[in-house]
Amino acid sequence: MKMNVMFPSKYLKADDVIDAGGDLSVTISNVIMDSFEKTDGSSETKPIVSFSGIDKQLILNKTNAGRIIAVLSADDTDQWIGKSITLTTELVDAFGKTQPAIRVKLDSSQKAPGAPASDTTSQFWSKVYSDLKLGPEDGNKIIAENGGDIAKALQAVTGMIDSQQAQKDML
C-alpha cells in the first residue's frame, strides 16, 4: 500500500501528480491564505491554491508562485481564477535529500505554436529559477532593469550564467 493512501492529506503531494501520469492539468478556482503550525509551535501563513474538480489543494511555495506569475503573466492571485496550469514533478534537493517536488509548468494549451515571445519568456524564467536559483522578485527586477524588454532581460540572465560558469571554471 502506498504511503499517500495510508496517510491521506488534503494537500497535493508529488506522488499525487506522479500517480496522475506525471503531468496534471488543472484550473485554478481559488487562492486563500491559511495558517500552519510549525514544529516549533509558531505559526506560518501560506497561500493555498484550490482547483476545479480536484479535492486536494496546493500549498504554494515561492518557486511555484513565481512560475504561476510567469505562466499567467499576472502577479495578482485574483487574476489566476479560471486559468489553467499544469503541475508536474521535478527532483529537488530539500531537507538533506533529493526527492520529487510539485512544480508548475506552462500548460500546452496556453502556448501559441511558434510564438517567440512565449518562448523567450519561458526561457527567461527557466534560467532565472533553474540556473540562477533566483526568485520572482529578482526576475522581475531584471526585467525592469532592462526596460521591460524580456529579450534584453534574457540576454542579461544568459550573461550572468556565463559569468558564474567562468568563475567556477577558474576555481
PEQUI-V195711 format. One record per pair of residues at least 6 apart in sequence whose ideal C-beta (glycine too) atoms are under 8 Angstrom apart, sorted by sequence separation. I is the first residue (numbers start at 0). GAP is how many residues later the second one is. D is the distance in Angstrom with one decimal. If there is no record, write none. Layout:
i=<I/I>
gap=<GAP/GAP>
d=<D/D>
//
This chain:
i=<16/36/37/50/57/68/73/91/111/127/131/142/145/16/35/49/50/71/90/91/93/110/142/145/15/34/35/48/59/71/90/91/144/3/34/35/47/48/73/90/91/34/35/47/89/90/127/128/142/145/3/33/47/48/71/88/89/110/127/141/144/2/3/32/33/46/47/67/88/105/1/32/33/45/46/71/88/89/32/33/45/70/87/88/124/127/138/141/3/31/32/45/86/87/123/141/30/31/86/87/105/1/30/67/86/87/30/31/46/85/86/29/30/84/85/123/29/84/85/27/28/85/27/28/84/85/27/28/35/83/26/27/25/26/83/131/25/26/83/123/130/126/25/131/30/57/120/123/127/131/46/119/123/126/130/48/119/122/126/131/70/116/123/70/119/126/70/66/67/70/10/66/63/66/63/70/15/62/63/11/11/57/9/10/11/9/10/11/30/8/9/10/30/10/72/30/30/29/69/27/28/69/27/28/27/26/27/69/26/27/26/27/25/66/24/25/65/24/25/24/25/74/23/24/65/66/22/23/65/22/23/22/74/21/62/69/21/68/65/69/16/65/16/17/64/16/62/61/65/61/11/13/17/22/24/24/13/14/16/13/13/13/12/11>
gap=<6/6/6/6/6/6/6/6/6/6/6/6/6/7/7/7/7/7/7/7/7/7/7/7/8/8/8/8/8/8/8/8/8/9/9/9/9/9/9/9/9/10/10/10/10/10/10/10/10/10/11/11/11/11/11/11/11/11/11/11/11/12/12/12/12/12/12/12/12/12/13/13/13/13/13/13/13/13/14/14/14/14/14/14/14/14/14/14/15/15/15/15/15/15/15/15/16/16/16/16/16/17/17/17/17/17/18/18/18/18/18/19/19/19/19/19/20/20/20/21/21/21/22/22/22/22/23/23/23/23/24/24/25/25/25/25/26/26/26/26/26/27/28/28/29/29/29/29/29/29/30/30/30/30/30/31/31/31/31/32/33/33/33/34/34/34/35/36/36/36/37/37/38/38/39/39/40/40/40/42/44/44/45/45/45/46/46/46/46/47/47/47/47/48/48/49/50/51/51/52/52/52/53/53/54/55/55/55/56/56/57/57/58/58/59/59/59/60/60/61/61/61/62/62/62/62/63/63/63/64/64/65/65/66/66/66/67/67/69/69/70/70/71/71/71/72/72/73/73/74/75/75/82/82/82/84/85/85/85/86/87/88/89/90>
d=<7.5/5.6/5.5/7.5/7.2/4.8/6.3/7.1/6.1/5.0/7.8/7.8/3.9/5.1/6.6/5.1/7.5/6.9/5.4/6.7/6.6/5.4/6.4/4.3/7.7/4.8/5.3/6.2/7.8/5.8/7.0/7.6/7.7/5.9/7.0/7.6/5.0/4.5/7.8/5.9/4.5/5.1/6.2/7.1/7.0/7.7/6.8/7.7/4.6/5.8/4.7/6.9/6.0/5.5/5.2/4.3/6.1/7.9/4.1/5.1/7.3/7.3/6.5/5.3/6.5/7.8/6.8/6.4/6.5/7.7/6.8/7.1/8.0/5.6/4.1/7.3/6.1/4.7/5.8/4.9/6.5/5.9/7.6/6.6/6.3/7.1/8.0/5.8/7.7/7.3/7.3/7.9/5.5/5.6/7.2/6.2/5.8/5.3/7.3/7.8/6.0/8.0/7.1/6.2/6.2/5.1/5.3/7.6/6.9/7.2/7.8/7.5/7.4/5.3/5.2/7.7/4.2/7.8/7.0/6.0/4.9/4.4/7.4/5.8/5.6/7.2/6.2/4.6/7.9/4.9/6.1/7.8/4.1/4.4/6.6/6.7/7.4/7.6/6.7/5.7/7.7/7.2/6.2/6.2/7.6/7.3/5.5/5.7/6.0/6.5/7.0/5.3/4.5/4.7/5.0/7.8/5.5/5.8/6.7/7.6/6.4/7.0/6.1/7.6/5.7/6.3/5.2/6.8/5.4/7.2/7.9/4.0/7.0/7.2/6.5/7.1/6.4/7.0/4.8/7.9/4.6/6.7/7.3/6.0/6.7/6.0/5.6/4.9/4.0/7.2/6.4/6.9/8.0/5.4/7.9/6.1/7.5/6.9/6.6/4.7/6.7/7.7/5.8/7.7/6.9/6.5/5.5/4.1/7.0/7.7/4.9/6.7/6.8/6.9/6.1/6.2/7.4/7.6/7.4/5.0/6.1/7.6/6.8/8.0/8.0/7.0/5.4/4.5/6.5/7.2/7.6/5.0/7.9/6.4/6.4/7.5/6.9/5.4/5.9/7.6/5.2/3.2/6.5/5.8/6.5/5.2/7.7/5.3/6.8/7.0/7.2/4.8/6.7/7.7/5.9/7.7/7.4/7.7/5.7/3.9/5.7/5.5/7.4/6.1>
//
